[in-house]
Amino acid sequence: MRPSFIAAALATLLLSCSPKPESVEKVLTPTPLSIDMAEGTCRFSKAAVRNTIINNTEGHALGKIEKNRNQAYFLRITRDSIIAEACTPVGLFYAQQTLAQLRDAYGETLPCMEITDAPRFAYRGVMLDVSRHFFDKDCIKRQLKLWAKYKINRFHWHLTDGIAWRIEMKGYPELTANVEHYTPEDIREVLDLADSLHIEVIPEIEMFGHSEEVWKVYPHLFCTENERTSEYCIGKESVFTFLEDVLSQTMEMFDSEYIHIGGDEAYKGHWAKCPDCQRRMRENGLKNTDELQSWGIGRISHFINSKGHKMIGWDEILEGGLAPGAVVMSWRGLDGGIAAAAAGHEVIMTPGRYCYINNSQDDPRFEPVSQGGYLPLKQVYEYDPAMGIENEEYVMGVQVNLWTEYVATQKHLEYMLYPRSFALAEIGWSMNERKNWESFHARALKAVESAEAMGYNCFDLKAEKGERTTPQWISDPEVNLALGKDVTIANPYHKQYSASGESTLTDGKFGSWECGKGWLGFLECDTDIVVDLGEEKEISEVMASYGQWYTLWIWMPSSVRFSFSQDGVNFEPGGEVLNTVDTEDMIPSFAEFKWNGNTKARYVRIEGLVRRDEAGAWLFTDEIAIR
Ligand SMILES: [Zn+2]
C-alpha cells in the first residue's frame, strides 16, 4: 500500500474507534471570521507551536483583513505543526486563546485547519459597579481571567458613585476613610494581570452627578453645603481643582488610553439656583443648565486630552453640545448612540434593553432580586451593536453593564455575569452572518460547564425556564369571550408603558416578565376598564391579570372589583377580590384576580384599586379574559 493510503486507512480506523469529533464551528466562542478544514489531525505538543509576529502582511492571509488587524491572527494546524501568526502580541494572544479552546474540545488530537480571525469591533467590554457593593481585587482578577478566554478586552471599572468612593487618593483620605476600597497596590495588581491578558482597564471617576459620597466628606464642593446633593457645583473653581487632581492621579495610576467621567443623570435643579453656577453661566454666555453641564464636561475633556488621554462619558454628555474626540457610551436605548455617531463621535453601545445584565435572566419569581427587567441570554445575543447606526465605522464596540444595587457577593456577581458575558463576547467579535443562536446556545452550555469546573458560579443555563407563557384558554377564541374585543379605559395609562394600547388587554397574550413589554402601566391611579363583548353573553369567569415589581414601585392592586352591565351605563356589582400577594416582597409576582359565578352581560367592568396612595406608585395590568 502507498503511504498515504496507509494513513487514510489508519485515520478511518481511528475514527471508527473514537466518537466523531465535534465540528469546529461548535467549539469556538466567539465564532471566528473564517475556518478552513483540512485533512488529517495533529498530535498536540508544545514544541510544535510556532508563534510569529508578521511585519509584512502582503500576500499573507492577514493582509486581507481591513478592520482591527491589530487584533487579528492566523492559526494553521497541519499534521506536524501549529503555526500562530499575528501583527501584534494581542493577535498572538488571541490565537493562543483559540488554540486553548480547541484543546479543551479535542484534547491532544487536533483536526487540521486554518483559521483567519479578526474582531468586528475593537471594544468588547464589561462594566462592574464596585461602588454600590465592593468586590475585592481577587474577585476582579478572577473575572478578568475568564473574560480573556473569550477575547473580551475592556474592563470598565465603575469606581465611584453615590454609595462609596472605592479608590485611594493622595491628599483626600476622607474619601475612602470608612469604606472598603482599593489601595494603589491593589490597583497595580489588577492592572498587571489585565496587561498580561491584553485587557484595557478603563477607570470611571463619576461627575457631575452621582457624587453624594463626596458631598458627605467635602460638602464645600457642592451648591448646597447643608443639603444632601449628588451634583458637584460647576460654578466653584475648587471643584475643578479637586476633579483635575483626582483625575491626574487616576490617569497616572491606570495609564489607559481612555478615562470614563460618568456624566449621567445629573439633577440640574441646584445649578439653576446656585449663585456660583449662575455667575459661571453669565461669564460664559451659557443659556441654560444643559449648556452649563456641557461647559463643565468640555473643560474636563480638554484637561484629559491635555494629559494625552481620551474621555468617555455616558450619553448625557451630548446634552448642550460635546467637544470633538469624546467617546459616547450609549445606555438610554439606541438613540444616544445614533445621535453621537451622526455627530461624528465614536460610540460604545450599552443599551439597557440588551446590555444591562443587572436585570433578571430568567423567570424572576425564581431568580435573585434584581432591578426588575428581564434580559435572557438570547436577547443579549440577538443584539447587533450597529443596530440603527448608519455608519458602522463610528461604533467602537459594545459592553454589558452590571450595576450592583442588589448584588452583594462574588457568587451573585458571577451568576449575573455568566453566561451573558459570553454572548457579549460573540456579538462584539463575530460578524453578523457568522452568528447562529442554536450554535451559540450549545456552546454557551459548554462554556457554563467549563466555567463551573473552574469554580465560577454561573446561571444554570440548562435549566432555563424562559419567557412567561399564557394559559391555553386565554388565547383560544372558542373559549375566551374577551379575545380581540373592544376595551375602554377611564384613567389613562402612562405613555411610557402603553404596549399596543387598549388592545393589549384582550390580545390573548400575557405580558413579559419585564414590565416594559406587553403591559399597561398606570401611575398613581386605579385601573378602570370596561370590555364590550359586542352582545350579551353568558359568563362564568372573569380574569384580570396584574404584576408586581417592588423594586420599580409597581404593586398589586389592593383589590379588584368586577361588575356587569347590559347597556354599558348601569353596572351591577359582581364582587370584589382582595389581593393576597405580599406587597413587601421584592421578588416580582404575577396574579390572576378572578370572579366566578353565573351571569349574563354585554359589558364587563374591572376596577383595580391602587394600593399605595403615594407619589410614584404604579399599577400594571396585561390581560383580561372572560369565559
Ligand atoms: Zn453651584
Boltz pocket constraint, residues with backbone or C-beta under 6 A from the ligand:
constraints:
  - pocket:
      binder: B
      contacts: [[A, 222], [A, 223], [A, 232], [A, 233], [A, 234], [A, 235], [A, 236], [A, 270], [A, 271], [A, 274], [A, 275], [A, 276], [A, 277]]
      max_distance: 6.0
